[in-house]
Amino acid sequence: MNNNNSLGPFYFDLTLFTDQGAFRYLSFTLCLLLYAAIVSVNVVIIVTICLERSLHQPMYIFISCLSVNSLYGSAGFFPRFMVDLLSDTHLISRPACFIQIYVIYTYAAYELTIMSAMAFDRYIAICQPLHYHSKMSFRVVRNLLILPWFYLAFGIAFCVSVASHLPLCGNKLHRVFCGNWSVVRLSCVDTTLNNIVGRFLTITTIFLPLIFVLFTYLRILLVCRRSSSEFRGKALQTCLPHIVTFVNYSVTIFCELLLSRFEADEINPLVAVVLSLEFLIIPPISNPLVYGLNLPQIRGIILKFIKIPKMVPAG
């Protein structure tokens, strides 16, 4: 199991998997169906927005990016998770573990980046409608999406790289997927640098976007309060899907952040599994449903594409 490398074990053991016996096949089937549903609904959103020229607007571009990010994050989790459901051993190689950490962490952080861009878009549309087209040009949208991605990609790569060079004194990760803090806990040496880098990235990629989104929607609510009931209704209709998505993701990501700081024996294994999987399962399946069902522009185009025939009453 161990190699001669001074960094320690070459494999990690994911200990939260339990022997399900014959039920493993049921779990695998349900997980496969869920993954297929996530891929299907997100692809529908992406294809709909790409093919319909009337949806080539900032808000819908951000929605399609959410779907792309969901596919990216799901690909970093589900295939490996389904293999583990069928396996008697749950070992993951050191390189594969750090690749999974990188993919899942960039997915989680970029999700909030996109939500911040969406909140800014709604703020300009509602609070400064006369300046919307100048302030939300294609160049601005591109910068809002690409520049933060570079920061996240390199910042998280540095964080994972620092952790990957730690000499480890064990190989048991009390998770169902690899987590950076779970690996750092196994270190035989001082991890002050890892703690500083990890907390800095958490603040800049999680808490600052959360604060920005909350501040933005607070400004929108203040503007709506001073406006007519008709204006408030339209603003609520366009903001409600974003607020639902934001609250949903905030709850799931905070569950993951809290869980990563608990010791394995301080929390029930079933609770640990549920809390750790929420941000990987709920947003990818709920986001396209929220936008596809609640935004009439997207819903109408989808219905037009699938060409649902209208029921004609019998004469």
DRENDO-1510 file (C-alpha; in Angstrom, 1 decimal, always signed):
<recs>
REC; n; res; u; v; w
REC; 1; MET; +0.0; +0.0; +0.0 .
REC; 2; ASN; +2.8; +2.4; +0.9 .
REC; 3; ASN; +5.5; +3.4; -1.5 .
REC; 4; ASN; +9.0; +4.6; -0.9 .
REC; 5; ASN; +7.9; +8.2; -1.4 .
REC; 6; SER; +8.7; +10.4; +1.7 .
REC; 7; LEU; +5.3; +12.0; +1.3 .
REC; 8; GLY; +3.6; +8.9; +2.6 .
REC; 9; PRO; +0.8; +6.6; +1.3 .
REC; 10; PHE; +0.1; +6.5; -2.4 .
REC; 11; TYR; -3.6; +5.6; -1.8 .
REC; 12; PHE; -6.3; +7.1; +0.4 .
REC; 13; ASP; -9.0; +5.1; +2.0 .
REC; 14; LEU; -12.5; +6.7; +2.0 .
REC; 15; THR; -13.9; +5.3; +5.2 .
REC; 16; LEU; -17.5; +6.6; +5.2 .
REC; 17; PHE; -18.6; +4.0; +2.6 .
REC; 18; THR; -20.3; +1.1; +4.3 .
REC; 19; ASP; -21.1; -2.5; +3.1 .
REC; 20; GLN; -24.6; -2.3; +1.7 .
REC; 21; GLY; -24.7; -5.9; +0.5 .
REC; 22; ALA; -27.2; -6.4; -2.3 .
REC; 23; PHE; -28.5; -2.8; -1.8 .
REC; 24; ARG; -25.4; -1.5; -3.4 .
REC; 25; TYR; -26.9; -2.2; -6.8 .
REC; 26; LEU; -30.0; -0.2; -5.9 .
REC; 27; SER; -27.9; +2.7; -4.7 .
REC; 28; PHE; -25.8; +2.6; -7.9 .
REC; 29; THR; -29.0; +2.6; -10.0 .
REC; 30; LEU; -30.5; +5.5; -8.2 .
REC; 31; CYS; -27.2; +7.4; -8.4 .
REC; 32; LEU; -26.9; +6.7; -12.1 .
REC; 33; LEU; -30.5; +7.9; -12.7 .
REC; 34; LEU; -29.8; +11.1; -10.7 .
REC; 35; TYR; -26.6; +11.7; -12.7 .
REC; 36; ALA; -28.4; +11.1; -16.0 .
REC; 37; ALA; -31.1; +13.6; -14.9 .
REC; 38; ILE; -28.5; +16.2; -13.9 .
REC; 39; VAL; -26.8; +15.9; -17.3 .
REC; 40; SER; -30.1; +15.9; -19.2 .
REC; 41; VAL; -31.7; +19.0; -17.6 .
REC; 42; ASN; -28.5; +21.0; -17.7 .
REC; 43; VAL; -27.8; +20.1; -21.3 .
REC; 44; VAL; -31.4; +21.2; -22.2 .
REC; 45; ILE; -30.8; +24.6; -20.6 .
REC; 46; ILE; -27.5; +25.1; -22.3 .
REC; 47; VAL; -28.8; +24.0; -25.8 .
REC; 48; THR; -32.0; +26.1; -25.4 .
REC; 49; ILE; -30.0; +29.3; -24.6 .
REC; 50; CYS; -27.4; +28.6; -27.3 .
REC; 51; LEU; -29.9; +28.0; -30.1 .
REC; 52; GLU; -32.4; +30.7; -29.3 .
REC; 53; ARG; -31.0; +34.1; -30.3 .
REC; 54; SER; -33.6; +36.0; -28.1 .
REC; 55; LEU; -31.9; +34.4; -25.0 .
REC; 56; HIS; -28.4; +35.8; -25.9 .
REC; 57; GLN; -28.6; +38.3; -23.1 .
REC; 58; PRO; -26.5; +38.6; -19.9 .
REC; 59; MET; -29.0; +36.9; -17.5 .
REC; 60; TYR; -29.4; +33.9; -19.7 .
REC; 61; ILE; -25.7; +33.6; -20.5 .
REC; 62; PHE; -25.1; +33.5; -16.7 .
REC; 63; ILE; -27.8; +30.8; -16.4 .
REC; 64; SER; -26.1; +28.7; -19.1 .
REC; 65; CYS; -22.8; +29.1; -17.3 .
REC; 66; LEU; -24.4; +27.7; -14.1 .
REC; 67; SER; -25.4; +24.7; -16.1 .
REC; 68; VAL; -22.0; +24.2; -17.6 .
REC; 69; ASN; -20.5; +24.5; -14.1 .
REC; 70; SER; -22.9; +21.9; -12.8 .
REC; 71; LEU; -21.9; +19.5; -15.5 .
REC; 72; TYR; -18.2; +20.1; -14.6 .
REC; 73; GLY; -18.7; +19.6; -10.9 .
REC; 74; SER; -20.9; +16.5; -11.4 .
REC; 75; ALA; -18.3; +14.9; -13.7 .
REC; 76; GLY; -15.7; +15.4; -10.9 .
REC; 77; PHE; -17.9; +13.5; -8.4 .
REC; 78; PHE; -20.5; +11.1; -9.7 .
REC; 79; PRO; -18.4; +8.7; -11.9 .
REC; 80; ARG; -15.9; +8.0; -9.0 .
REC; 81; PHE; -18.7; +7.8; -6.5 .
REC; 82; MET; -20.7; +5.3; -8.5 .
REC; 83; VAL; -17.6; +3.1; -8.9 .
REC; 84; ASP; -17.1; +3.2; -5.1 .
REC; 85; LEU; -20.8; +2.2; -4.5 .
REC; 86; LEU; -20.1; -1.1; -6.4 .
REC; 87; SER; -16.6; -1.7; -5.0 .
REC; 88; ASP; -15.6; -3.7; -1.9 .
REC; 89; THR; -12.6; -1.4; -1.4 .
REC; 90; HIS; -12.7; +2.4; -1.5 .
REC; 91; LEU; -9.1; +3.3; -2.3 .
REC; 92; ILE; -8.3; +6.4; -4.4 .
REC; 93; SER; -4.8; +7.1; -5.6 .
REC; 94; ARG; -3.0; +10.3; -4.4 .
REC; 95; PRO; -3.0; +12.0; -7.8 .
REC; 96; ALA; -6.7; +11.1; -8.4 .
REC; 97; CYS; -7.6; +12.4; -5.0 .
REC; 98; PHE; -6.0; +15.8; -5.6 .
REC; 99; ILE; -7.5; +16.1; -9.0 .
REC; 100; GLN; -11.0; +15.5; -7.5 .
REC; 101; ILE; -10.3; +18.1; -4.8 .
REC; 102; TYR; -9.4; +20.6; -7.5 .
REC; 103; VAL; -12.4; +19.9; -9.7 .
REC; 104; ILE; -14.9; +20.0; -6.8 .
REC; 105; TYR; -13.4; +23.1; -5.1 .
REC; 106; THR; -13.3; +25.1; -8.4 .
REC; 107; TYR; -16.9; +24.0; -9.1 .
REC; 108; ALA; -18.0; +25.1; -5.6 .
REC; 109; ALA; -16.2; +28.5; -5.8 .
REC; 110; TYR; -17.2; +29.3; -9.4 .
REC; 111; GLU; -20.8; +28.7; -8.6 .
REC; 112; LEU; -20.8; +31.6; -6.2 .
REC; 113; THR; -18.9; +33.7; -8.7 .
REC; 114; ILE; -21.6; +33.2; -11.3 .
REC; 115; MET; -24.3; +34.0; -8.7 .
REC; 116; SER; -22.5; +37.2; -7.8 .
REC; 117; ALA; -22.5; +38.2; -11.5 .
REC; 118; MET; -26.2; +37.4; -11.8 .
REC; 119; ALA; -26.9; +39.5; -8.7 .
REC; 120; PHE; -25.0; +42.4; -10.2 .
REC; 121; ASP; -26.9; +42.0; -13.5 .
REC; 122; ARG; -30.3; +42.1; -11.7 .
REC; 123; TYR; -29.2; +45.1; -9.7 .
REC; 124; ILE; -28.3; +47.1; -12.8 .
REC; 125; ALA; -31.5; +46.0; -14.6 .
REC; 126; ILE; -33.8; +47.0; -11.7 .
REC; 127; CYS; -32.0; +49.9; -10.1 .
REC; 128; GLN; -30.3; +51.5; -13.1 .
REC; 129; PRO; -32.4; +50.3; -16.1 .
REC; 130; LEU; -31.4; +53.3; -18.3 .
REC; 131; HIS; -27.7; +52.3; -18.1 .
REC; 132; TYR; -28.2; +48.6; -18.4 .
REC; 133; HIS; -27.0; +48.1; -22.0 .
REC; 134; SER; -23.9; +50.2; -21.4 .
REC; 135; LYS; -23.0; +48.6; -18.0 .
REC; 136; MET; -23.8; +45.0; -19.0 .
REC; 137; SER; -22.2; +44.9; -22.4 .
REC; 138; PHE; -20.7; +41.7; -23.8 .
REC; 139; ARG; -17.3; +42.8; -22.7 .
REC; 140; VAL; -18.4; +43.3; -19.1 .
REC; 141; VAL; -20.2; +40.0; -19.1 .
REC; 142; ARG; -17.1; +38.3; -20.5 .
REC; 143; ASN; -14.9; +39.9; -17.8 .
REC; 144; LEU; -17.3; +39.0; -15.0 .
REC; 145; LEU; -17.1; +35.3; -16.1 .
REC; 146; ILE; -13.4; +34.9; -17.2 .
REC; 147; LEU; -11.4; +37.0; -14.8 .
REC; 148; PRO; -12.7; +35.5; -11.6 .
REC; 149; TRP; -12.3; +32.0; -13.1 .
REC; 150; PHE; -8.5; +32.6; -13.6 .
REC; 151; TYR; -8.2; +33.7; -10.0 .
REC; 152; LEU; -10.1; +30.6; -8.8 .
REC; 153; ALA; -8.2; +28.3; -11.1 .
REC; 154; PHE; -4.7; +29.4; -10.0 .
REC; 155; GLY; -5.7; +30.1; -6.3 .
REC; 156; ILE; -7.2; +26.7; -5.7 .
REC; 157; ALA; -4.3; +25.0; -7.8 .
REC; 158; PHE; -1.9; +26.6; -5.4 .
REC; 159; CYS; -3.9; +25.5; -2.3 .
REC; 160; VAL; -4.0; +21.9; -3.6 .
REC; 161; SER; -0.4; +22.0; -4.6 .
REC; 162; VAL; +0.7; +23.0; -1.1 .
REC; 163; ALA; -1.4; +20.2; +0.4 .
REC; 164; SER; -0.1; +17.6; -2.1 .
REC; 165; HIS; +3.5; +18.2; -0.9 .
REC; 166; LEU; +2.7; +17.5; +2.7 .
REC; 167; PRO; +4.3; +14.3; +4.2 .
REC; 168; LEU; +1.4; +12.3; +5.6 .
REC; 169; CYS; +1.2; +9.9; +8.5 .
REC; 170; GLY; -2.0; +8.1; +7.5 .
REC; 171; ASN; -4.3; +7.4; +4.6 .
REC; 172; LYS; -7.8; +7.3; +6.0 .
REC; 173; LEU; -10.2; +10.1; +4.9 .
REC; 174; HIS; -13.5; +10.1; +6.7 .
REC; 175; ARG; -15.4; +11.2; +3.6 .
REC; 176; VAL; -17.0; +9.8; +0.5 .
REC; 177; PHE; -14.9; +12.0; -1.7 .
REC; 178; CYS; -11.5; +13.8; -1.2 .
REC; 179; GLY; -11.4; +17.0; +0.7 .
REC; 180; ASN; -8.4; +19.3; +1.1 .
REC; 181; TRP; -8.8; +19.8; +4.9 .
REC; 182; SER; -9.2; +16.0; +5.4 .
REC; 183; VAL; -5.9; +15.4; +3.7 .
REC; 184; VAL; -4.2; +18.3; +5.6 .
REC; 185; ARG; -5.2; +16.7; +8.9 .
REC; 186; LEU; -3.1; +13.6; +8.1 .
REC; 187; SER; +0.0; +15.7; +7.9 .
REC; 188; CYS; +3.1; +14.8; +10.0 .
REC; 189; VAL; +4.4; +18.4; +10.0 .
REC; 190; ASP; +3.1; +21.9; +10.7 .
REC; 191; THR; +0.3; +23.0; +8.5 .
REC; 192; THR; +0.2; +26.8; +9.3 .
REC; 193; LEU; +0.8; +27.7; +5.6 .
REC; 194; ASN; -2.1; +25.4; +4.5 .
REC; 195; ASN; -4.4; +27.0; +7.1 .
REC; 196; ILE; -3.5; +30.5; +6.0 .
REC; 197; VAL; -3.9; +29.7; +2.3 .
REC; 198; GLY; -7.2; +27.8; +2.9 .
REC; 199; ARG; -8.7; +30.5; +5.0 .
REC; 200; PHE; -7.7; +33.3; +2.6 .
REC; 201; LEU; -9.3; +31.4; -0.3 .
REC; 202; THR; -12.4; +30.6; +1.7 .
REC; 203; ILE; -12.8; +34.3; +2.5 .
REC; 204; THR; -12.2; +35.5; -1.0 .
REC; 205; THR; -14.1; +32.8; -2.9 .
REC; 206; ILE; -17.0; +32.0; -0.5 .
REC; 207; PHE; -17.6; +34.8; +2.0 .
REC; 208; LEU; -16.9; +37.9; -0.1 .
REC; 209; PRO; -19.3; +36.7; -2.9 .
REC; 210; LEU; -21.9; +35.8; -0.4 .
REC; 211; ILE; -21.7; +39.3; +1.2 .
REC; 212; PHE; -21.8; +40.9; -2.2 .
REC; 213; VAL; -24.9; +39.0; -3.2 .
REC; 214; LEU; -26.7; +39.8; +0.1 .
REC; 215; PHE; -25.8; +43.5; -0.3 .
REC; 216; THR; -27.0; +43.6; -3.9 .
REC; 217; TYR; -30.4; +42.1; -3.1 .
REC; 218; LEU; -30.8; +44.3; -0.2 .
REC; 219; ARG; -30.3; +47.3; -2.5 .
REC; 220; ILE; -32.8; +45.9; -4.9 .
REC; 221; LEU; -35.4; +45.4; -2.0 .
REC; 222; LEU; -34.9; +49.0; -0.9 .
REC; 223; VAL; -35.5; +50.2; -4.5 .
REC; 224; CYS; -38.6; +48.0; -4.8 .
REC; 225; ARG; -40.0; +49.3; -1.5 .
REC; 226; ARG; -40.1; +52.9; -2.9 .
REC; 227; SER; -41.6; +51.8; -6.2 .
REC; 228; SER; -45.1; +50.9; -7.4 .
REC; 229; SER; -46.7; +47.5; -6.8 .
REC; 230; GLU; -46.5; +46.7; -10.5 .
REC; 231; PHE; -42.8; +47.4; -10.5 .
REC; 232; ARG; -42.3; +45.3; -7.3 .
REC; 233; GLY; -44.2; +42.4; -8.9 .
REC; 234; LYS; -42.0; +42.4; -12.0 .
REC; 235; ALA; -38.8; +42.7; -10.0 .
REC; 236; LEU; -39.9; +39.8; -7.7 .
REC; 237; GLN; -40.7; +37.7; -10.7 .
REC; 238; THR; -37.3; +38.2; -12.2 .
REC; 239; CYS; -35.3; +38.0; -8.9 .
REC; 240; LEU; -37.1; +35.1; -7.3 .
REC; 241; PRO; -35.3; +32.3; -9.2 .
REC; 242; HIS; -32.0; +33.9; -8.4 .
REC; 243; ILE; -32.9; +34.2; -4.7 .
REC; 244; VAL; -34.0; +30.6; -4.5 .
REC; 245; THR; -30.8; +29.4; -6.1 .
REC; 246; PHE; -28.7; +31.6; -3.9 .
REC; 247; VAL; -30.3; +30.5; -0.6 .
REC; 248; ASN; -30.3; +26.9; -1.7 .
REC; 249; TYR; -26.6; +26.9; -2.5 .
REC; 250; SER; -25.6; +29.0; +0.5 .
REC; 251; VAL; -27.2; +26.5; +2.9 .
REC; 252; THR; -25.5; +23.5; +1.2 .
REC; 253; ILE; -22.0; +25.1; +1.0 .
REC; 254; PHE; -22.2; +26.2; +4.7 .
REC; 255; CYS; -23.0; +22.6; +5.6 .
REC; 256; GLU; -19.9; +21.4; +3.8 .
REC; 257; LEU; -17.7; +24.1; +5.4 .
REC; 258; LEU; -19.0; +23.2; +8.9 .
REC; 259; LEU; -18.6; +19.5; +8.2 .
REC; 260; SER; -14.9; +19.9; +7.1 .
REC; 261; ARG; -14.1; +21.3; +10.6 .
REC; 262; PHE; -15.6; +18.4; +12.6 .
REC; 263; GLU; -13.6; +15.4; +13.8 .
REC; 264; ALA; -14.9; +12.1; +12.4 .
REC; 265; ASP; -16.1; +10.8; +15.7 .
REC; 266; GLU; -18.0; +14.0; +16.5 .
REC; 267; ILE; -20.8; +13.5; +14.0 .
REC; 268; ASN; -23.0; +10.6; +12.9 .
REC; 269; PRO; -21.7; +9.0; +9.6 .
REC; 270; LEU; -25.1; +9.2; +7.9 .
REC; 271; VAL; -25.4; +12.9; +8.8 .
REC; 272; ALA; -21.8; +13.5; +7.5 .
REC; 273; VAL; -22.6; +11.8; +4.2 .
REC; 274; VAL; -25.8; +13.8; +3.7 .
REC; 275; LEU; -24.3; +17.1; +4.6 .
REC; 276; SER; -21.2; +16.6; +2.4 .
REC; 277; LEU; -23.2; +15.6; -0.7 .
REC; 278; GLU; -25.8; +18.4; -0.6 .
REC; 279; PHE; -23.8; +21.0; -2.5 .
REC; 280; LEU; -22.8; +18.4; -5.1 .
REC; 281; ILE; -26.3; +17.0; -5.7 .
REC; 282; ILE; -29.0; +19.6; -4.9 .
REC; 283; PRO; -27.8; +22.7; -7.0 .
REC; 284; PRO; -27.0; +20.8; -10.2 .
REC; 285; ILE; -30.5; +19.3; -10.3 .
REC; 286; SER; -32.5; +22.2; -8.8 .
REC; 287; ASN; -31.0; +25.1; -10.7 .
REC; 288; PRO; -32.1; +24.1; -14.2 .
REC; 289; LEU; -35.6; +23.2; -12.8 .
REC; 290; VAL; -35.9; +26.5; -11.1 .
REC; 291; TYR; -34.9; +28.5; -14.2 .
REC; 292; GLY; -36.6; +26.2; -16.7 .
REC; 293; LEU; -40.0; +26.3; -14.8 .
REC; 294; ASN; -40.0; +29.8; -13.4 .
REC; 295; LEU; -38.6; +32.0; -16.2 .
REC; 296; PRO; -41.3; +32.1; -18.9 .
REC; 297; GLN; -38.8; +33.0; -21.6 .
REC; 298; ILE; -36.8; +29.7; -21.1 .
REC; 299; ARG; -39.9; +27.6; -20.4 .
REC; 300; GLY; -41.6; +28.8; -23.6 .
REC; 301; ILE; -38.6; +28.1; -25.8 .
REC; 302; ILE; -38.2; +24.6; -24.3 .
REC; 303; LEU; -41.9; +23.8; -24.9 .
REC; 304; LYS; -41.6; +25.1; -28.4 .
REC; 305; PHE; -38.6; +22.9; -29.1 .
REC; 306; ILE; -40.3; +19.7; -27.8 .
REC; 307; LYS; -43.5; +20.8; -29.6 .
REC; 308; ILE; -46.0; +19.7; -27.1 .
REC; 309; PRO; -49.3; +19.3; -29.1 .
REC; 310; LYS; -52.3; +21.2; -27.7 .
REC; 311; MET; -55.2; +19.1; -26.6 .
REC; 312; VAL; -58.2; +19.7; -28.9 .
REC; 313; PRO; -61.6; +19.0; -27.2 .
REC; 314; ALA; -63.8; +16.5; -29.0 .
REC; 315; GLY; -66.5; +18.1; -31.0 .
</recs>
